[in-house]
Amino acid sequence: MRYVITFIVAVLCIVGLNLLIPEPDITKLPELKISAYVFKDETLVDPNERTRDEIYCFKELEVGKPLLLAPIIGAGSYNLSFYFEFDGGLVEMTSPDEDVVLAISEVEDYWKEENRLHEYIFDYRHRVASGGYICASPTGSGLAQTQDGDMLDGVRTKGFGSTGREYYLNVSALEFSDDSSPVISATIKLTQLEDYNGNSGQTGSSAYYSVELVSYQYGDKYQMILDSLK
């Protein structure tokens, strides 16, 4: 009888603890916001039909929803511009195939095309603090080069593109306390679109690209919390 009572008490204690322990608050999970400089009018299908009155703005990317990027030339931005928001850490963007040149600068609002190329730092990988910009130039644009036409790392970026060519960019959100293990990882796809006029006279070049967030996932630390809520 004593064992039965002990068992019942143990069960009641376990149930009571489960009721007292709050469930993980999913609203407290870290959040990485990735915005791209795009056409404000999402109904526009062909970028070649843009007008001088076209409006462009930064919009947050959503998984599986392609958007039409503002053209590389004549839209007020320097190349293809991205803006990142991640509290309490850094954001890293990488071109894994080294076919998209990335640029950052300490100049205020440096994503604007009015700034000079010599104020930029070019590479295939860059980190910025929360609220930072990174500019991207795919090789298919015909403009993926450093200032004065210098080659990046002594090697010219890999060839020009063609309509339909896809480029991938990896994005990682990193906490200051551990910048080696991403809290959030995402992948962005750029797709080269047809440019009736061509860009800078280069064969296969284009000023037009679409952008799509194709994946967004938490690291192991926070994925366990998400899995526990299923």
Helices and strands as residue ranges (DSSP letters): H 2-20, G 26-28, E 33-39, G 47-49, E 56-60, E 67-68, E 80-85, E 89-94, E 100-104, G 117-119, E 121-123, E 125-129, E 132-138, G 139-141, G 147-149, G 152-154, E 166-175, E 184-192, E 209-218, H 220-228
